[in-house]
């Protein structure tokens, strides 16, 4: 969905609700030139008991940790940002939405050192459906392994969602789309599977579920953590291990996870089909349970939902 195609009136900026079109920053803001900001992606779901934000506090705790990584002193506590998000969703009258908080160095001076630049905070919400296409959840997506490698954690912290670091993801995604694929898979510095440009990856082989470990230069996604918990609750063995590119070609099933992607099957890798039907039985079972949890239909996962 284009951001111009929305029915949202307000954005929260530095403690105030402002009109969507007035939520602007100066062109010489530090973040524009150097990518000196941190952000989050969160979803609010339309559950059986009304709108609820998925793992609300955990996302803001990660935002705070990301800010520490970039030496940004946030002007708001996690609790204050959680409450601001609730107010914003109510103000805009949304039953479900995507939530984008961002904390960044603003306008004062230019130069790599951001000292003296004010820290700005904003939260935007808008309706957003399936990230990788309307039929992707059921039919899967075609992906390609990118020629671009994921940066190592010794270069840019991979556990933090730093705005500038996502140029790496942009390059991989652009390459994939220019070659006719829906999404990319990036390898780490050693050539093992890392993740998608904005997604974690899972592989099913002989009934076991595998996913790259955190030291494979991945973001330890909150949806990733949730899916690991769901899979183990369903009785599957989940193993964190390094995955080679060749293993992708022989896997029984593959799927992406992420706030935007949710749980999306991978139909093919480098034109090699994973499954002719697009979505395997293990992926389907995990999807079903995950979406029932986000819809508030499973009591064992109600603590993941913050009702508005």
Secondary structure, DSSP 8 states (H G I E B T S, - for coil): --TTS----EEEETTEEEEGGG----TT-HHHHH--EEE--EEEEEETTEEEEETHHHHHHHHHHHHHHTT---SS-HHHHHHHHHHHHHHHT-SSEEEEEEEEE-SS--SS--TT--EEEEEEEE----TT-TTHHHH-EEEEE-SS----TTTS-SSS-BGGGGHHHHHHHHHHHHTT-SEEEEE-TTSSEEE-SS-EEEEEETTEEEE--GGGT----HHHHHHHHHHHHTT--EEE----HHHHHH-SEEEEEETTTEEEEEEEETTEES-TTSS-HHHHHHHHHHHHHHTT--GGGGGGEEE-
